[in-house]
Amino acid sequence: MGIIFEEKKRKISDCLLALDIDGTLTNSNKQVTPPVRRALKQFLAMGGRIVLASGRPTYGIAPLAEELELKQKGGYILAYNGGCVTDCKTERILYQQALDLEVVRTLARQAEEYGVNIMTYQDQYIIARYPGEKYCLEENAINHMEVRQAKNFAKDITFPVIKCLMTGESTYLETVENRMKSYWKGRLSICRSAPYFLEITGRGIDKAQALGKLLSHLGMKQENLIACGDGFNDQSMLAFAGIGVAMANGQPKVKQAAQYIAPSNDEDGIADVVCRLIENSR
């Protein structure tokens, strides 16, 4: 499958590399390994551009953008599965779409009805109905954000909300996902970023549509987008990209949407992708 990089040669300076974070850019310890960091540094030095594309909130992505020096070298943060896109260099929000607060109130009632946790984000805080729930604690560990409780989620949330997250055991959450999709009938974007994380954003929001807006803003071609991911919420951008890359540790459905399967996130898979791009650059 590596022949795709030979068939689709491009100048690195023409490339936009979209990287999912958890399970893709970072290893199982949530770290960017030295080989991956070196490869990305070379990619940036050759004029390539990077966008960190995650379901995480902007605050939870910013430390990785800083680690990769995207503010100095130029890069972008695509947060909330595409609900917000930020230019790292200028810190300017290029695109953002919030949920209607009446929708948030309905989601709060549905979470109670289905018996799952619900949370959202405000600045550096995670606002959760049940802050002690294990998957909420995992979200806290991933993003390094303080968790605050909303005892009455429907009434307490009065600020702009870009994404809500429902959490629960994977098998049951799949059932909740199907019920939610049946209820909302395409009026919201609903997908799982991990088996136990159900992401809910505004209608039409996903990583592909946000990347499309960013490409248009940059005057870049879709064929020069290389997207790498492992989770259900990465499928759209892998199918949309000129080259879609799934990690070996990715979900089976995600691999089906890819043109190349990279080594796993614990085997420096992103370094493999960048090296192939550079080796086959024009």
Secondary structure in CASP SS format (residue, H / E / C, confidence):
PFRMAT SS
TARGET T0000
AUTHOR 0000-0000-0000
METHOD secondary structure of the structure
MODEL  1
M C 1.00
G C 1.00
I H 1.00
I H 1.00
F H 1.00
E H 1.00
E H 1.00
K C 1.00
K C 1.00
R C 1.00
K C 1.00
I H 1.00
S H 1.00
D H 1.00
C C 1.00
L E 1.00
L E 1.00
A E 1.00
L E 1.00
D C 1.00
I C 1.00
D E 1.00
G C 1.00
T C 1.00
L C 1.00
T E 1.00
N C 1.00
S C 1.00
N C 1.00
K C 1.00
Q C 1.00
V C 1.00
T C 1.00
P H 1.00
P H 1.00
V H 1.00
R H 1.00
R H 1.00
A H 1.00
L H 1.00
K H 1.00
Q H 1.00
F H 1.00
L H 1.00
A H 1.00
M C 1.00
G C 1.00
G C 1.00
R E 1.00
I E 1.00
V E 1.00
L E 1.00
A E 1.00
S C 1.00
G C 1.00
R C 1.00
P C 1.00
T H 1.00
Y H 1.00
G H 1.00
I H 1.00
A H 1.00
P H 1.00
L H 1.00
A H 1.00
E H 1.00
E H 1.00
L C 1.00
E C 1.00
L H 1.00
K H 1.00
Q H 1.00
K H 1.00
G C 1.00
G E 1.00
Y E 1.00
I E 1.00
L E 1.00
A E 1.00
Y H 1.00
N H 1.00
G H 1.00
G C 1.00
C E 1.00
V E 1.00
T E 1.00
D E 1.00
C C 1.00
K C 1.00
T C 1.00
E C 1.00
R C 1.00
I E 1.00
L E 1.00
Y E 1.00
Q E 1.00
Q C 1.00
A C 1.00
L E 1.00
D C 1.00
L H 1.00
E H 1.00
V H 1.00
V H 1.00
R H 1.00
T H 1.00
L H 1.00
A H 1.00
R H 1.00
Q H 1.00
A H 1.00
E H 1.00
E H 1.00
Y H 1.00
G C 1.00
V C 1.00
N E 1.00
I E 1.00
M E 1.00
T E 1.00
Y E 1.00
Q E 1.00
D C 1.00
Q C 1.00
Y E 1.00
I E 1.00
I E 1.00
A E 1.00
R C 1.00
Y C 1.00
P C 1.00
G C 1.00
E C 1.00
K H 1.00
Y H 1.00
C H 1.00
L H 1.00
E H 1.00
E H 1.00
N H 1.00
A H 1.00
I H 1.00
N H 1.00
H C 1.00
M C 1.00
E E 1.00
V E 1.00
R E 1.00
Q E 1.00
A C 1.00
K C 1.00
N C 1.00
F H 1.00
A H 1.00
K H 1.00
D H 1.00
I C 1.00
T C 1.00
F C 1.00
P C 1.00
V E 1.00
I C 1.00
K C 1.00
C E 1.00
L E 1.00
M E 1.00
T E 1.00
G C 1.00
E C 1.00
S H 1.00
T H 1.00
Y H 1.00
L H 1.00
E H 1.00
T H 1.00
V H 1.00
E H 1.00
N H 1.00
R H 1.00
M H 1.00
K H 1.00
S H 1.00
Y H 1.00
W H 1.00
K C 1.00
G C 1.00
R C 1.00
L E 1.00
S E 1.00
I E 1.00
C E 1.00
R E 1.00
S E 1.00
A E 1.00
P C 1.00
Y C 1.00
F E 1.00
L E 1.00
E E 1.00
I E 1.00
T E 1.00
G E 1.00
R C 1.00
G C 1.00
I C 1.00
D C 1.00
K H 1.00
A H 1.00
Q H 1.00
A H 1.00
L H 1.00
G H 1.00
K H 1.00
L H 1.00
L H 1.00
S H 1.00
H H 1.00
L H 1.00
G C 1.00
M C 1.00
K C 1.00
Q H 1.00
E H 1.00
N H 1.00
L E 1.00
I E 1.00
A E 1.00
C E 1.00
G E 1.00
D C 1.00
G C 1.00
F H 1.00
N H 1.00
D H 1.00
Q H 1.00
S H 1.00
M H 1.00
L H 1.00
A H 1.00
F H 1.00
A C 1.00
G C 1.00
I E 1.00
G E 1.00
V E 1.00
A E 1.00
M E 1.00
A C 1.00
N C 1.00
G C 1.00
Q C 1.00
P H 1.00
K H 1.00
V H 1.00
K H 1.00
Q H 1.00
A C 1.00
A C 1.00
Q C 1.00
Y E 1.00
I E 1.00
A E 1.00
P C 1.00
S C 1.00
N H 1.00
D H 1.00
E H 1.00
D C 1.00
G H 1.00
I H 1.00
A H 1.00
D H 1.00
V H 1.00
V H 1.00
C H 1.00
R H 1.00
L H 1.00
I H 1.00
E H 1.00
N C 1.00
S C 1.00
R C 1.00
END
